[in-house]
């Protein structure tokens, strides 16, 4: 990968991705000369004055660069942002809820990488990091799994028994940040990986636990604004190529024997169901019934064609039934204060009302709480992500922020 980093203003660009008239850094692949890393490290962040800050916004505060890496079944994302921590910025407060736009004082650079082989994908990401985020002060990595989260285990930072072909037993942290000599790589294991070899705080979790933490922070803020107590638990489920569930309890993600793999639970089949599912491990588990590949196979189309189907196609009723079964099992076992459903399949907005209706039908009045029985509360109980499609990568950045605080 060749090119240079050039500062550009973003006025007139897509406001969904970039705040208007702030400075960002863009990778110019056409440029041939290498960039000066020292110059890049000192490049200023432009920001608008903060309201009520008495002009404080025009001064430079404590700028911190965070790096987040999100690993998905089809795409990996690497994003570096620089925030003003003295000015009160955090990953969770640097945007307005229900918007994918960062605050105007957040400098951002990112790239997307197709999920092919571990060697190719992780190699490209490492090269990008060395060019763009070598000076990050904290790093968060959130990836599909199963993964090893036991920091005492030599395989901490690995993807383990994944259904993703070719990715079994992949050393993610080693490929992205590990020493490239054999002796150094052998020494950089287990708890040593809580920091990079350059002493940068490093956090690792699943691609659902990380956004679950971020969505939990949104729940806490919402309840605080309403003057209500609670907000100790939250579940985040992603429904895309696969189905994963992250669980936060007592403010922390669940790390037990492994980590939650609720996407592979079995739920009650629809009467007369003939579809056998397509999970390579369990057949008709939730993932095997409602992952994008499963929905497409049932319908006899390519996964990319699902977006072309109308809302009244029966495929969404099948999806709603099995996702409602997942939600009911979470309600009856974890009793979360909120269930967030994200991922590509959940971009189909009509699914939310279908799922809520089926959840009540399956529960049959057994759980008699206001979150379930009150229509308004129920709409705020099973919800889309507060960060929309940005939840995954922002969850990885949230891991980085938390790692920085711990160290």
Secondary structure, 3 states (H helix, E strand, C coil): CCCEEEEEECCCCCCCCCCCCCEEEEEECCCCCCCCHHHHHCCCCCCCCCCCCCCHHHCCCCEEEEEEEEECCCEEEEEEEEEECCCCCCCCCCECCCCCCECCCCEEEEEEEECCCHHHHHHHHHHHHHHHCCCCCEEEEEECCCECCCCCCCCCCEECCCCCCCCCCEEHHHHHHCCCCHHHHHHCCHHHHHECCCCCEEEEEECCHHHHHHHHHHHHHHHHHCCCCCCCEEEEEEECCCEEEEEEECCEECCCCCCCCHHHCCCCCCCCCCCCCCECCCECCHHHHHCHHHHHHHHCCCHHHHHHCCCCCCHHHHHHHHHHHHHHHHHHHCCCCCEEEECCHHHCCHHHHHHHHHHHHHHCCCCCCHHHHCHHHHHCCEECCCCHHHHHHHHHHHHHHHHHHHC
